[in-house]
Structures are given as structure tokens and as C-alpha cells.
Amino acid sequence: MIQFGIETEYGITRTGAEDLDVVAESIALVRATTARGARMKWDYAPEDPHADARGFKVDELRQDHDEAGYVEQDSRRTLTFAEIKSDLALVNGGRFYNDHAHPEYCTPECSTVDEVVAHDRAGERIVGEAARRLSERNGSEVRIYKNNTDFRGHSYGCHENYLLPRSLPWRDLARGVQAFLVTRQIFCGAGKFGVEEEDRFVGTEFQISQRADFFTELQSVDTMQKRPLVNTRDEPHALAEKWRRFHVILGDANMSPFATGLKLGTMALVLELLAREPRCRLPIVAAPLESLRAVSRDSRWKWELELEGGAPTTAIEVQREYLERVKSVCDLSAPDRVASVRDWETVLRDLERDPRICRDRLDWVAKHELIAEFAEGEGVSPDDPWLRSLDLEYHRIDPEVGLYFALEDGGMMRGRPREESVAAACERPPETTRAAIRGRCIEKFGDRIRVAQWDHVVLAGDQYDIKISLLDLFAPEELARYRAALEAAATPDELRQLLRKGDRI
Amino acid sequence: MPDQQQKQRDAGPSGPGGDGGGPSAPQVEKPDVKDLLKRMKKVDPDQARRYRQRTGQ
């Protein structure tokens, strides 16, 4: 059983503002939302980003060098930590808050690709609606971008989380996913008209990934500087003896729901493969970090790289090896898994024939083809900054103006989630994961919420606080018991009585 | 999934480098984006220059 979710940090700006305080703007945005939830009740106490899955703790996390320039601005803020975060634990089981300098939307835990795609789109809606309200209030337009860079070497993330059994040894996991992560950008890259380094714009060439420029380590707990291919943060948000959370920070924010679904669906299958056969034979890339950048920047779209031992191969061939292993080992009986395998296979075939065939599915192809056509028609040179402005516009989440949405509305992109699924995801959690319990607790007992977290909710009882632990709530029958108790209980104390069996609280 | 509104396109170079060295190019269809291209002219060429974010995760 693998569950997953996405956390997206959005870019934010306001028309006419050259020196925008993005922290203040992000706080204002989160506070402008009308999405329902428990405000400033997030429980930070159990969070510890210093624990390393390799079995130790680091003293401190690396900060980006440019951040030193904001010390004075940040020191002038009079808000508390909780006020700066302005957390909203949502009735749909997700979370919307200010993460340092970006509005961040976290989907609830999902168990199918369709669920996570609908909830990712719901996040765009919730963030976009908050921007609309803030714009009205300020009298100037707040613009939100679902991308990963400002073209000045400042990157922000779109992270994936996968729940895995702790029994899968870290070493096998980290080794097994490496070649997959290096090469999956050929279908889940969002494309970028530019090349960057930390805090620096380097060149104007097009590459298929937004994030590949920013990864310089093989493994570490860091996320803001010297980012690693495989993040080792050991923060399971679940019973640590049984579970781990595999935190993937190497991924672009996708506008295309097809690309989002393929990104999550294929990663989940590869992780299931490793959970079933931790030491199965998989390709090992000789120079992963160099290959990551080389694949992203290859202007011929051949994506050649070298395997350990010196054998030449391509990103497509590496992906095919993973695909074949998945087909022979994983349980592919569920419809969404069948669809993931089918889409994976078809995309690899089409990328091999001609990547442009995939402009109806993949962000990097759709963006490249559209902007290249514009540049050709208008006589815009490859180093014209206009191309970066159009790149940015592709990621604008206002459906009335964003270039991606124009393609989607024109019927030119596959995989659009059904409107009723997105509308439901704005208000309701997936029924198949513990998010259903978190979300329903917030919905039903909103004014009695003391704190909320991924792995627990604390409710104010008549005499004392009642902690609903979600640490190990993954078995379908237990989840059903919790859901039934929540439906039946009129008060937190009644819920406690109903759940007492099994000592879960 | 919606059907695409596409028309035939001449086979061109396989990638942006245009060296013709990529996979053999089949006939690739492309959608009609004329209206969108007109709309793109209105995108402020300098908006990316003004766009500045702080490093995130």
C-alpha cells in the first residue's frame, strides 16, 4: 500500500510592485482565503527536519546565501511564528500556509492518481481564489505562478511524499530510485527558457526541467541549498517503527494534470517495486548529478547517459527498464495502475518517435512548441527576455489568462480532471486515507480543534483534551471504523467513547 | 479526454537544435494556436525581469 501527496510552493507577485515583500504578501494571501478549515491550529511540536534517514541528526540545515540579505527585513516583523505561518488545516484534509516566503498548498494523503490530480487542481483553485480576493482588497492584481524559479537562481519546490514500509532498507531505496529520478524529467519536466545556478542566471537555452539546475548533492536532508537528488529527511508523520515517508524534492510543478498523474503514478509503482524486491536489478547511472543536468539541457532531445561500468544508454531506455520491472513485479490489478503503466509506455514510445507528439500531454513539450512558434512568427531571438516572460505566463494559475489554461480550454491538453472531482476535492478529503478523519474532524468539530497535524488531531473535550491519533491509521478496516465513529459521534467525548476499543486514543 | 483540434504539420528537425540528428521524424500534428499566439503578444516582455522570489525549498 503506497499513499502519496504533493506540496507546492507557489510564486507570488503583484502588478506594479518592483520590491515586493514576498513574505508579507504570502501571509496576506493565505489569510485572504475563504477555504474552510482550522486557522492557526497546526501543531509544530512534532516536526523535526534534522533527522536523517541514514541514522543520524544534522545540527543545522543549509540556508541559501541570498537569504542573508533579508535578515534585516525579517527581523522587523512583529508577528509570531504561528502568525507568519498563518496555517489553515483544511476540511479537505490538506494544508494551506505561508512556508517561509511562498504560499504553499499541500494536498491531503491520496491513494489513487485520480485523487491526487483532483486535489492538486483543487489547490490551484484555493490559492487562485485567495489571490482574487487579495487583489480586490488591495486594488492591485496579485499574480500566482505554479512554477519553480524566478530565472535569477532562486528556486522553490514542488515536493512529493510517499508512505512506505520502514522494512524497505534506506540504502536499497536510495540506490534503487536514483536512475529513475535522474531520467523521469523527460516526461514530468515543466520546461524552462533559461539556465541557472544558485542565485544566478546563466544562459538563455531551453531545457526540459525547471529544477535540474539546482541539485548538487546525491543525498542530504537539505532542501534550500545544495539540494540533493535523494532527500534523506526522516520525518515520517506516521508510526516511525513501521513507516517512512519518502520525500522527493526533485520534481517540477506541473500544470498538466496528465504529467502530474504520470509523475506520481510511476514513482509510486517504482517504490512498490522496491518494497517488493529491494535488491532487484535496476540501472545505475555512472554520474547521476552530471547526467541530471545533461539530460535536462540536451538540445537534441536524445538524452544519452552512461551507466555504471561505462555502458551507454538513454533516459528512455532507463525508464523502459524500470517499466519492465514494474510490469513483472507489481500488482497492476487496480484501474489507476493499469492507466499509469499504459501512459508510461505510450509516452516513452512517443518521446522516442518524436517528442513533439507529446505536446498534448507534457508540460515541457507544450511550452516549448507554443513559445517556439510564437518566437518564430514574431521574429523574437532566442535570447530575448520575452521568452522568459512567456514561460512565466504558462504557469500563471488564473484560468482566464494563464497560457497553460488557454491550451487546456482549447482542447489541446489531455487529462483534465472532471469538474465535479475538482469541486469535491476543494471541500472533501479522499475517503480512502486518514485524511478523511482529519478533514471530518475539522468539519464537524471546527470550534473544538485544539491542534491538527498530519498524524493527529486534538479536540477539546468536556473535561480534558482528546487526542485522535492517526499515526498508524492506514488499514482500510480501521479507517472504516473511525469513519463510522465520526459519523455517529455528536461531540468529541462521544467520539472518544466510540473509538475507545482498540486503544487508539 | 477532449479531442485535440489539430492539423497536419510538416516534419521538421527533431529538436530545438535543429541538427536533424534525432529520431526519424514522423508527421507530427500540431494544434491551431493562432488566437493564442495573438494573445501572447500582449504578455509584457519585461514581466520576468521584474519577477523576483526568495529561495524556497
Interface residues (C-beta under 8 A of the other chain):
Chain A: E9 G11 I12 T13 E18 L20 V22 V23 D64 D66 E67 Y70 D99 H100 A101 H102 Y145 T149 D150 F151 R152 H154 S155 Y156 G157 H159 D199 F206 T223 M224 Q225 I249 S299 R300 W301 K302 E352 R353 D354 P355 R356 I357 R359 D360 H368 E369 L370 I371 A372 E373 F374 G377 E378 D384 P385 W386 R388 S389 L390 D391 L392 E393 L403 A406 L407 G410 G411 M412 R414 G415 R416
Chain B: M1 P2 D3 Q4 Q5 Q6 S14 G15 P16 G17 D19 G21 G22 P23 S24 A25 P26 V28 K30 P31 V33 L36 L37 R39 M40 K41 V43 D44 P45 D46 Q47 A48 R49 R50 Y51 R52 Q53 R54 T55 G56 Q57
